[in-house]
Amino acid sequence: MRVVVDRDLCQGHGMCELEAPDVFEAGRDSVNLLDETPGEARRAEVEAAVQFCPTQALKIVEE
C-alpha cells in the first residue's frame, strides 16, 4: 500500500499523527509522510488515520 496526501485539502490537524505516529508527522499547515509505503503491519493504524482525517486529505492506494 502507498499513502497519498492531498496537500490542497490537508490543514495540519494532526489526527493522522495520533493514529499512526510512525507514518505521519503533523506540520503547521500540512502533514509530512515519514513512510509513504508502510508495511501491512501498520495497515490498521493507517486506515484509522485515513478514516479520522477531518478534511479527508488522505487515501490509501493499493499497489
C-alpha positions as CSV (number, residue, x, y, z in Angstrom):
1,M,0.0,0.0,0.0
2,R,1.0,3.6,-0.6
3,V,-0.3,6.6,1.4
4,V,-1.2,9.7,-0.5
5,V,-1.8,13.2,1.0
6,D,-3.8,15.8,-0.9
7,R,-1.9,18.9,0.2
8,D,-4.7,21.2,-1.0
9,L,-7.1,19.6,1.5
10,C,-4.7,19.0,4.4
11,Q,-4.9,21.6,7.1
12,G,-2.5,20.0,9.6
13,H,-5.0,18.9,12.2
14,G,-2.7,16.1,13.2
15,M,-5.3,13.3,13.7
16,C,-3.2,11.1,11.4
17,E,-0.2,11.5,13.6
18,L,-2.2,10.5,16.6
19,E,-3.4,7.3,14.8
20,A,-0.1,6.4,13.1
21,P,2.9,8.4,14.5
22,D,5.4,6.3,12.7
23,V,3.9,7.2,9.3
24,F,2.7,10.8,9.7
25,E,4.2,13.9,11.3
26,A,1.8,16.9,11.6
27,G,3.3,20.2,10.5
28,R,1.9,23.7,10.9
29,D,-0.3,23.7,7.8
30,S,0.2,20.2,6.4
31,V,1.4,16.7,7.2
32,N,4.7,15.1,6.4
33,L,4.8,11.5,5.4
34,L,7.5,9.7,7.3
35,D,6.8,6.4,5.5
36,E,4.9,6.6,2.1
37,T,4.8,2.8,1.8
38,P,4.2,1.4,5.3
39,G,4.1,-2.4,5.6
40,E,1.0,-4.5,6.3
41,A,1.8,-4.4,10.0
42,R,0.8,-0.7,10.0
43,R,-2.4,-1.1,7.9
44,A,-4.9,-0.8,10.7
45,E,-3.4,2.4,12.1
46,V,-3.0,3.9,8.6
47,E,-6.7,3.0,7.8
48,A,-7.7,4.7,11.1
49,A,-5.7,7.8,10.1
50,V,-7.5,7.9,6.7
51,Q,-10.9,7.4,8.4
52,F,-10.4,10.1,11.0
53,C,-8.8,12.8,8.8
54,P,-11.3,15.7,9.3
55,T,-10.6,17.1,5.7
56,Q,-10.4,13.7,4.0
57,A,-7.0,14.6,2.7
58,L,-5.6,11.0,3.0
59,K,-6.0,7.9,0.9
60,I,-4.5,4.5,0.5
61,V,-3.5,3.3,-2.9
62,E,-3.1,-0.4,-3.3
63,E,-0.1,-1.4,-5.4
